[in-house]
Amino acid sequence: MATITPEIREFIENNLGWISTVSKDGQLDLGPKMSLFVLDENHIAYHERTAGQAYQNLKDGSPLVIAYANLAEKKGYRFRGNVVLHVDDDIYEAQVKVAEEKGTKKPAVIPVLEVTEIQDLSSGANAGKTIAKD
């Protein structure tokens, strides 16, 4: 697994992330997820509350890509890896409690991305280059 450094973690915590999935017929789905968070140094997760197209795509086996960018800093990161959908387990139950404490909708599922690759999305010569890979 690729490691989410403290610097990258801080960037994630202070910027809006977007997820991308693909449907069985090849239609891309892209959207912001305000509930994204670093689960640990190798995993990023979020609360799937809408249970809409992205969730259906993940249930159908779509890969999950997560990206963060900060326009003012001209900096960003893209994360690739393997996704596991958590329902009725310790991870799910812990996040249901987080949702209750925050007063947000109970998640249908907690998708967790096991990060295997981190790419630099910063402006310049390194844009798109892999900075950490399994």
Backbone bond lengths (Angstrom), bond angles and torsions (degrees), N, CA, C in turn:
res aa  C-N    CA-C-N  psi(-1)  N-CA   C-N-CA  omega(-1)  CA-C   N-CA-C  phi
1 M - - - 1.439 - - 1.523 110.48 -
2 A 1.323 115.27 147.41 1.457 120.75 174.85 1.524 108.54 -81.46
3 T 1.309 116.64 146.69 1.457 121.40 -174.98 1.526 111.67 -98.82
4 I 1.320 115.08 130.83 1.455 122.08 174.23 1.524 106.39 -84.58
5 T 1.322 116.35 109.98 1.461 121.50 -177.43 1.531 110.02 -72.95
6 P 1.330 116.81 163.35 1.475 118.93 175.83 1.539 112.33 -56.33
7 E 1.328 117.39 -38.21 1.470 121.28 178.70 1.533 110.78 -62.49
8 I 1.333 116.76 -45.29 1.465 120.82 179.83 1.529 109.79 -67.66
9 R 1.314 117.01 -39.81 1.470 120.63 178.45 1.526 110.54 -59.10
10 E 1.310 117.07 -45.45 1.462 121.04 178.71 1.528 110.29 -61.20
11 F 1.332 116.90 -40.51 1.463 120.91 178.16 1.530 110.05 -61.00
12 I 1.322 116.94 -45.86 1.466 122.19 178.85 1.529 110.40 -59.34
13 E 1.318 116.56 -45.44 1.465 121.19 -176.69 1.524 112.99 -65.95
14 N 1.342 117.04 -19.92 1.461 120.79 -175.46 1.525 114.47 -112.45
15 N 1.327 117.66 10.93 1.460 120.88 -179.29 1.520 110.36 -140.97
16 L 1.324 115.54 157.41 1.452 121.60 179.30 1.520 110.01 -81.94
17 G 1.319 115.77 131.64 1.457 121.00 178.32 1.517 111.63 -101.60
18 W 1.312 114.97 154.38 1.469 122.84 178.86 1.524 107.94 -123.98
19 I 1.339 115.66 144.36 1.456 119.87 175.93 1.518 109.37 -113.65
20 S 1.320 114.17 153.44 1.459 120.59 175.95 1.525 108.89 -134.19
21 T 1.336 114.52 134.86 1.459 122.27 174.98 1.522 107.29 -135.03
22 V 1.324 116.33 174.80 1.462 120.59 178.20 1.530 108.44 -137.09
23 S 1.333 115.66 139.35 1.466 120.58 -179.43 1.527 110.41 -79.28
24 K 1.330 115.25 170.43 1.467 120.23 179.38 1.524 111.60 -59.65
25 D 1.342 117.45 -29.32 1.472 119.93 -179.62 1.530 112.78 -96.08
26 G 1.331 116.58 13.43 1.461 120.69 171.84 1.514 116.39 90.27
27 Q 1.330 118.46 7.63 1.462 121.09 178.80 1.529 110.01 -81.53
28 L 1.325 115.66 125.15 1.455 120.69 178.61 1.520 110.32 -75.39
29 D 1.315 116.40 145.33 1.456 122.72 174.80 1.516 106.46 -126.85
30 L 1.321 116.40 125.67 1.456 121.97 -177.27 1.513 108.17 -133.16
31 G 1.328 116.90 132.92 1.455 119.20 177.74 1.505 112.63 -165.37
32 P 1.334 115.58 156.36 1.459 120.05 177.36 1.516 110.35 -74.78
33 K 1.312 116.29 149.71 1.465 121.87 175.47 1.521 106.85 -132.38
34 M 1.324 115.39 106.37 1.461 120.26 -178.38 1.516 112.95 -73.37
35 S 1.333 116.46 -11.90 1.471 119.96 -177.88 1.522 113.49 -96.11
36 L 1.324 118.46 4.93 1.466 120.74 178.72 1.536 110.59 -59.49
37 F 1.325 115.55 142.37 1.459 120.06 177.89 1.528 109.82 -155.19
38 V 1.318 115.76 157.77 1.454 122.02 174.94 1.524 107.18 -82.81
39 L 1.321 115.85 118.90 1.466 120.75 178.24 1.525 110.42 -78.76
40 D 1.328 115.96 -43.38 1.464 123.23 174.29 1.518 107.07 -161.45
41 E 1.312 118.52 -173.25 1.472 120.60 -172.63 1.530 114.29 -67.08
42 N 1.325 118.36 -5.60 1.462 121.43 179.71 1.524 114.15 -125.62
43 H 1.327 117.90 2.65 1.467 120.23 -174.12 1.528 112.19 -138.99
44 I 1.327 115.19 138.40 1.460 123.19 171.91 1.523 106.72 -118.68
45 A 1.324 116.31 139.24 1.460 120.55 -177.21 1.528 109.58 -136.68
46 Y 1.324 115.46 171.50 1.457 120.19 172.85 1.519 110.10 -155.87
47 H 1.323 114.53 164.76 1.462 121.58 176.65 1.521 107.66 -90.68
48 E 1.318 117.28 110.89 1.473 120.73 175.25 1.514 106.89 -83.52
49 R 1.330 115.53 100.45 1.461 120.86 -175.25 1.519 113.09 -96.62
50 T 1.320 117.68 -33.08 1.463 120.06 -174.55 1.519 112.26 -80.38
51 A 1.345 116.47 -24.46 1.470 121.46 -176.79 1.523 110.43 51.24
52 G 1.328 116.10 41.45 1.457 122.67 -178.26 1.517 112.96 -95.87
53 Q 1.339 115.18 -141.19 1.463 121.10 -173.13 1.526 112.84 -62.83
54 A 1.327 117.73 -42.79 1.475 119.29 -179.39 1.521 110.26 -60.42
55 Y 1.314 116.88 -42.57 1.466 120.97 178.94 1.519 110.71 -62.98
56 Q 1.333 116.50 -45.08 1.468 119.41 178.29 1.529 110.27 -60.30
57 N 1.318 116.32 -42.96 1.466 120.06 179.30 1.523 111.12 -60.35
58 L 1.336 116.73 -43.42 1.466 120.19 179.10 1.526 110.90 -64.77
59 K 1.333 117.67 -40.81 1.468 120.39 177.16 1.522 111.05 -62.24
60 D 1.341 115.98 -31.21 1.469 121.12 179.82 1.524 112.67 -83.45
61 G 1.341 117.50 2.86 1.463 120.60 175.95 1.516 116.10 98.46
62 S 1.318 117.98 11.49 1.463 120.88 179.55 1.520 111.36 -62.70
63 P 1.328 116.25 145.82 1.467 118.34 168.34 1.531 108.45 -69.55
64 L 1.314 115.94 160.77 1.457 123.08 176.71 1.518 107.78 -120.99
65 V 1.326 115.65 127.86 1.460 121.59 174.62 1.523 106.46 -120.87
66 I 1.327 116.37 135.12 1.457 122.31 179.30 1.521 108.26 -120.83
67 A 1.327 116.67 134.26 1.463 120.81 179.00 1.521 110.26 -134.67
68 Y 1.320 115.13 145.28 1.456 123.72 175.93 1.517 107.30 -128.16
69 A 1.335 116.04 144.19 1.458 120.16 175.44 1.517 109.43 -147.50
70 N 1.319 114.71 152.00 1.450 121.96 174.79 1.522 106.18 -129.76
71 L 1.324 116.01 108.78 1.458 121.45 -175.39 1.526 112.05 -61.96
72 A 1.326 117.16 -43.37 1.467 120.63 -178.13 1.528 111.60 -61.20
73 E 1.331 116.15 -38.76 1.459 120.92 -179.95 1.528 113.04 -86.87
74 K 1.341 116.35 -13.31 1.471 122.22 -175.16 1.529 110.09 53.84
75 K 1.353 113.43 47.30 1.451 120.73 -175.41 1.521 108.85 -136.45
76 G 1.325 115.89 150.28 1.450 119.26 176.67 1.518 112.08 -173.61
77 Y 1.342 114.12 172.54 1.463 121.74 -179.57 1.520 109.59 -142.68
78 R 1.318 115.68 148.16 1.468 122.42 173.09 1.518 107.77 -122.52
79 F 1.341 115.10 139.03 1.463 121.60 -176.75 1.519 109.73 -121.81
80 R 1.318 115.37 131.64 1.461 122.28 177.43 1.526 108.00 -124.15
81 G 1.319 115.78 158.10 1.454 118.93 178.00 1.508 111.66 164.18
82 N 1.306 114.46 -157.53 1.461 121.90 -178.38 1.522 108.77 -105.10
83 V 1.330 115.76 139.15 1.457 120.03 -177.66 1.527 110.60 -110.30
84 V 1.337 114.62 139.62 1.463 121.83 174.29 1.522 106.64 -125.04
85 L 1.336 116.10 133.32 1.459 121.47 178.43 1.525 108.95 -93.68
86 H 1.324 116.37 121.38 1.470 121.07 -176.73 1.528 110.59 -104.45
87 V 1.339 115.02 120.89 1.464 123.79 175.31 1.523 106.53 -140.41
88 D 1.302 116.32 138.79 1.470 120.86 176.94 1.525 113.60 56.03
89 D 1.331 117.08 43.10 1.458 121.40 173.90 1.526 108.38 -139.91
90 D 1.309 117.63 -176.83 1.464 121.17 -176.19 1.535 112.59 -62.40
91 I 1.333 117.06 -40.97 1.469 120.02 179.35 1.526 109.79 -62.43
92 Y 1.325 116.32 -46.73 1.462 120.82 -179.84 1.530 110.36 -60.95
93 E 1.316 117.63 -49.92 1.465 121.36 -176.81 1.530 111.37 -61.39
94 A 1.317 117.33 -39.85 1.470 120.63 178.12 1.525 110.74 -62.77
95 Q 1.334 116.91 -39.91 1.461 120.18 -178.88 1.524 112.57 -75.77
96 V 1.327 117.66 -28.45 1.467 120.33 172.64 1.526 108.81 -61.64
97 K 1.322 117.30 -41.23 1.471 121.37 177.37 1.531 110.77 -63.46
98 V 1.333 117.03 -40.19 1.470 120.85 176.98 1.527 109.54 -61.11
99 A 1.319 117.26 -45.21 1.470 121.25 179.67 1.528 110.50 -61.20
100 E 1.320 116.48 -42.81 1.472 120.59 178.78 1.525 110.60 -61.64
101 E 1.343 116.98 -43.99 1.461 121.40 -179.75 1.528 111.79 -64.13
102 K 1.334 116.19 -34.98 1.471 120.81 -179.25 1.528 112.35 -85.73
103 G 1.333 116.79 -9.97 1.456 120.31 -178.47 1.514 113.24 73.41
104 T 1.338 116.64 28.59 1.461 120.74 178.66 1.529 110.07 -104.16
105 K 1.301 114.85 166.95 1.458 121.65 -178.90 1.529 111.11 -61.07
106 K 1.323 115.47 141.63 1.463 120.90 177.06 1.534 109.06 -62.57
107 P 1.331 117.16 128.71 1.459 118.78 179.82 1.528 112.24 -69.80
108 A 1.324 115.90 145.22 1.458 121.28 174.38 1.524 109.83 -74.15
109 V 1.315 115.50 -31.39 1.462 122.55 -175.98 1.522 108.26 -162.63
110 I 1.324 116.00 157.74 1.467 121.35 173.36 1.530 107.31 -114.80
111 P 1.337 118.04 99.26 1.461 119.41 173.16 1.538 109.07 -72.83
112 V 1.319 116.21 131.74 1.465 121.86 179.79 1.523 108.13 -122.37
113 L 1.330 115.11 120.50 1.465 121.34 177.67 1.518 109.05 -92.30
114 E 1.338 116.07 119.02 1.460 121.32 171.49 1.527 105.04 -83.05
115 V 1.315 116.84 107.80 1.460 121.92 -172.49 1.523 110.40 -72.54
116 T 1.332 115.34 119.50 1.459 120.86 176.84 1.531 111.76 -110.99
117 E 1.345 116.14 -13.38 1.464 119.55 179.78 1.522 109.49 -151.57
118 I 1.330 115.70 136.10 1.461 122.43 174.66 1.518 106.88 -121.62
119 Q 1.333 115.22 128.75 1.461 120.56 179.42 1.522 109.99 -116.29
120 D 1.310 115.51 145.72 1.459 123.25 179.59 1.525 108.64 -82.79
121 L 1.321 117.65 123.49 1.461 121.22 176.33 1.523 111.37 -108.54
122 S 1.322 116.86 17.55 1.459 120.85 178.98 1.517 110.20 -70.39
123 S 1.318 114.65 150.98 1.454 120.90 177.75 1.529 109.36 -64.52
124 G 1.321 115.94 140.36 1.457 119.72 175.84 1.508 113.92 120.10
125 A 1.321 114.51 -163.58 1.464 121.86 -172.46 1.524 114.09 -64.24
126 N 1.319 118.42 -24.08 1.461 121.16 -178.20 1.527 114.22 -93.01
127 A 1.321 117.19 2.38 1.463 121.48 -177.48 1.520 110.96 -56.08
128 G 1.333 116.30 124.07 1.450 121.81 178.63 1.517 115.26 85.66
129 K 1.308 117.24 -5.83 1.469 119.84 -178.63 1.524 111.62 -79.84
130 T 1.327 115.20 144.75 1.458 121.99 178.19 1.516 109.21 -73.91
131 I 1.344 115.85 129.63 1.467 119.52 178.78 1.526 111.46 -110.74
132 A 1.319 117.40 -13.98 1.471 122.44 175.00 1.510 108.60 -155.50
133 K 1.333 116.24 134.36 1.461 120.59 -179.27 1.507 109.70 -150.77
134 D 1.327 114.00 143.93 1.454 122.17 174.88 1.507 110.97 -56.49
